[in-house]
Amino acid sequence: MATFVLIHGGGDSGWAWHLLEAELRSRGHETVAPDLPSDQPSARLSDYADAVVEAVGERRNLVVVGHSYGAFTAPLVADRLPVEVLVLLAGMIPVPGERPDDWWEATGCNRARDAAGLSTIEDPFESFYHDVPRHLAEEAMRREREESSRAGSEPWPLTVWPDLPTKFIVCKDDRFFPPEFFRDLARTRLGIVPDEISGGHCVALSRPNELADLLEGYLQR
């Protein structure tokens, strides 16, 4: 049995993981999916990590999963806790000293979105939730929160990537981040070939069972 530590993305909350949590718990695992203090304007990325570490407590056999912007927090948590596997789900892979606000240009993400025609999609029901059941997408939008401007403007604090197995999952039908962009970024910044899952950016809501299969598979490896 493992404990899956689930870190939500920007503007989101722990609720985004509730279907995946139910599936993982049905398989005998524990889950922790806290709300980050991202709606506090003065919160730093270190404060995000503090909230996760506090929620985990003394649990062990940890698999940390960071979704999207949560990839800036997940390695900070993995650097402080006894983590078995670190997983980035459509995650914004940072490098030491990089500010989240600068990540978009530094990685070429904005150019990739323009080239793929994704930057013109303004409706979140199309960019984020196109394959999520409508009632879930509407609830997700209702729960949307502001994101701390301070967290985005300060350099990522780690000097090296945590020394533990790291996995990356590309969402093959993502309409926010181009899948090919993430395939290249995972190879360039992490030196790994990513795994892939069918579905859009929010697969924890659209395909929780398939995502649970993939995450559970990392334990078996």
Phi and psi in degrees as a GROMACS rama.xvg file:
@    title "Ramachandran Plot"
@    xaxis  label "Phi"
@    yaxis  label "Psi"
@TYPE xy
-120.293  165.738  ALA-2
-111.445  119.241  THR-3
-92.7998  119.255  PHE-4
-99.8388  111.769  VAL-5
-109.17  118.862  LEU-6
-112.099  116.705  ILE-7
-75.0015  167.456  HIS-8
-88.8704  -172.954  GLY-9
-63.9177  136.008  GLY-10
71.7152  5.25316  GLY-11
-106.413  -169.146  ASP-12
-148.79  173.082  SER-13
-60.6961  -21.6979  GLY-14
-56.7644  -31.0851  TRP-15
-57.323  -20.3285  ALA-16
-97.1893  1.88708  TRP-17
-62.7897  -33.3379  HIS-18
-72.0178  -40.5896  LEU-19
-65.2641  -39.8127  LEU-20
-59.0564  -45.272  GLU-21
-60.8437  -40.6643  ALA-22
-67.8239  -44.7041  GLU-23
-65.3591  -38.98  LEU-24
-67.8842  -33.1868  ARG-25
-65.6284  -18.6057  SER-26
-97.1691  6.27661  ARG-27
96.7904  5.64055  GLY-28
-94.9306  164.723  HIS-29
-101.088  156.836  GLU-30
-135.853  150.489  THR-31
-135.381  122.728  VAL-32
-139.275  74.6564  ALA-33
-75.2656  157.876  PRO-34
-78.2731  126.143  ASP-35
-74.5526  154.368  LEU-36
-79.0612  39.6135  PRO-37
-71.7426  -16.247  SER-38
-87.1014  5.76359  ASP-39
-99.3437  115.856  GLN-40
-56.3716  -27.5388  PRO-41
-92.3242  0.0760936  SER-42
-69.6311  139.558  ALA-43
-103.12  169.007  ARG-44
-60.3778  -34.4178  LEU-45
-64.1952  -32.0674  SER-46
-68.8878  -37.3887  ASP-47
-58.652  -48.1254  TYR-48
-63.246  -39.2779  ALA-49
-58.3451  -41.8903  ASP-50
-63.3962  -38.1672  ALA-51
-71.5696  -46.0693  VAL-52
-59.275  -41.5638  VAL-53
-63.8247  -40.1071  GLU-54
-67.5804  -33.6877  ALA-55
-70.8179  -39.3776  VAL-56
64.3091  -129.894  GLY-57
-95.7648  9.80289  GLU-58
-63.7374  152.143  ARG-59
-128.408  -175.956  ARG-60
54.5914  56.9241  ASN-61
-93.4793  136.479  LEU-62
-117.983  115.325  VAL-63
-97.482  127.86  VAL-64
-122.289  121.564  VAL-65
-113.329  123.783  GLY-66
-99.0178  129.063  HIS-67
55.8927  -118.948  SER-68
-62.7845  -20.6301  TYR-69
-62.0803  -12.6473  GLY-70
-70.0057  -18.4219  ALA-71
-75.5122  -26.183  PHE-72
-92.5598  -38.3797  THR-73
-54.9871  -45.3021  ALA-74
-66.0661  -30.1693  PRO-75
-64.1196  -39.6492  LEU-76
-68.0342  -44.5376  VAL-77
-63.8939  -26.0149  ALA-78
-75.8584  -14.8247  ASP-79
-112.581  -13.7571  ARG-80
-123.761  161.737  LEU-81
-77.6438  79.4517  PRO-82
-93.471  136.451  VAL-83
-85.5108  -42.5574  GLU-84
-143.511  139.117  VAL-85
-110.437  126.92  LEU-86
-123.326  130.638  VAL-87
-109.855  120.229  LEU-88
-102.235  108.102  LEU-89
45.6734  47.7099  ALA-90
-94.0586  143.87  GLY-91
-80.1417  88.5752  MET-92
-64.4985  118.877  ILE-93
-92.7841  165.854  PRO-94
-123.857  158.212  VAL-95
-52.3887  132.894  PRO-96
81.9236  -4.18458  GLY-97
-81.1957  132.975  GLU-98
-84.3708  137.016  ARG-99
-53.4679  -36.9868  PRO-100
-64.0259  -26.2931  ASP-101
-90.0176  -13.1585  ASP-102
-57.6457  -38.8489  TRP-103
-60.6481  -43.1105  TRP-104
-81.3009  -38.9298  GLU-105
-61.8697  -36.0148  ALA-106
-88.6784  -12.4149  THR-107
81.9875  14.4005  GLY-108
-63.2101  -42.9767  CYS-109
-60.6117  -41.9469  ASN-110
-64.8576  -39.8347  ARG-111
-65.555  -39.2949  ALA-112
-65.9421  -40.6833  ARG-113
-62.305  -45.8555  ASP-114
-63.7971  -32.8969  ALA-115
-86.6488  -2.48269  ALA-116
74.8048  17.5965  GLY-117
-87.3429  -24.3428  LEU-118
-69.1162  -13.9061  SER-119
-90.7815  -6.56875  THR-120
-84.1664  107.706  ILE-121
-99.0688  -19.9829  GLU-122
-79.4849  116.561  ASP-123
-62.9132  -23.5949  PRO-124
-70.3239  -16.4124  PHE-125
-99.4577  -39.3804  GLU-126
-80.4252  -41.3942  SER-127
-103.166  -38.531  PHE-128
-120.097  25.7133  TYR-129
-63.1457  -25.1042  HIS-130
-114.109  13.6759  ASP-131
-95.2973  135.231  VAL-132
-49.1448  138.735  PRO-133
-56.4468  -40.3223  ARG-134
-66.6606  -32.8772  HIS-135
-73.0011  -39.9483  LEU-136
-63.158  -41.224  ALA-137
-66.2584  -38.0773  GLU-138
-67.289  -39.7342  GLU-139
-61.1746  -42.2639  ALA-140
-65.8402  -37.3313  MET-141
-63.9384  -31.6743  ARG-142
-90.0655  1.66456  ARG-143
-58.6879  139.957  GLU-144
-125.49  162.038  ARG-145
-70.5385  161.9  GLU-146
-117.294  135.801  GLU-147
-57.459  125.464  SER-148
-71.6193  -28.7234  SER-149
-67.4007  -40.3624  ARG-150
-59.9774  -35.7628  ALA-151
-77.8986  -19.1686  GLY-152
-101.32  -3.51141  SER-153
-107.198  147.965  GLU-154
-63.1815  144.623  PRO-155
-63.8704  128.065  TRP-156
-80.9461  -18.4473  PRO-157
-72.3567  149.234  LEU-158
-97.7538  -21.5407  THR-159
-142.414  158.066  VAL-160
-71.7983  142.226  TRP-161
-55.35  138.933  PRO-162
-85.0879  79.0714  ASP-163
-159.697  162.895  LEU-164
-57.6847  130.258  PRO-165
-122.89  133.782  THR-166
-120.519  150.843  LYS-167
-128.685  136.072  PHE-168
-117.199  120.995  ILE-169
-91.6692  133.169  VAL-170
-90.0874  112.309  CYS-171
-66.4729  -21.2214  LYS-172
-112.947  23.9275  ASP-173
-63.2338  128.129  ASP-174
-106.479  8.84107  ARG-175
-108.588  -51.8584  PHE-176
-105.534  124.429  PHE-177
-60.8808  127.981  PRO-178
-55.4758  -40.7136  PRO-179
-65.6102  -33.6176  GLU-180
-59.8356  -45.6067  PHE-181
-70.137  -33.802  PHE-182
-58.9699  -44.9478  ARG-183
-68.8899  -41.1459  ASP-184
-66.2164  -38.3154  LEU-185
-63.8123  -38.9743  ALA-186
-69.7186  -42.3195  ARG-187
-71.0901  -46.0337  THR-188
-93.0054  -26.2215  ARG-189
-116.086  -13.971  LEU-190
69.4428  29.3012  GLY-191
-127.737  153.968  ILE-192
-91.4016  121.537  VAL-193
-74.2954  157.697  PRO-194
-84.6897  165.161  ASP-195
-135.241  150.835  GLU-196
-138.208  140.858  ILE-197
-68.5192  144.119  SER-198
128.451  167.353  GLY-199
-84.6649  -162.885  GLY-200
-64.0416  -28.6246  HIS-201
-109.224  59.9569  CYS-202
-67.9608  -19.0418  VAL-203
-64.7519  -23.6664  ALA-204
-97.6418  -30.2198  LEU-205
-91.5637  -31.6044  SER-206
-141.928  60.8453  ARG-207
-63.987  -35.4357  PRO-208
-67.0331  -44.3756  ASN-209
-65.5659  -37.516  GLU-210
-66.9464  -39.687  LEU-211
-61.3244  -40.3809  ALA-212
-57.5147  -45.3193  ASP-213
-67.0118  -44.4984  LEU-214
-66.2425  -41.5534  LEU-215
-65.3628  -32.6135  GLU-216
-61.6554  -29.2869  GLY-217
-66.2548  -29.0139  TYR-218
-68.814  -38.7823  LEU-219
-70.3464  -27.2544  GLN-220
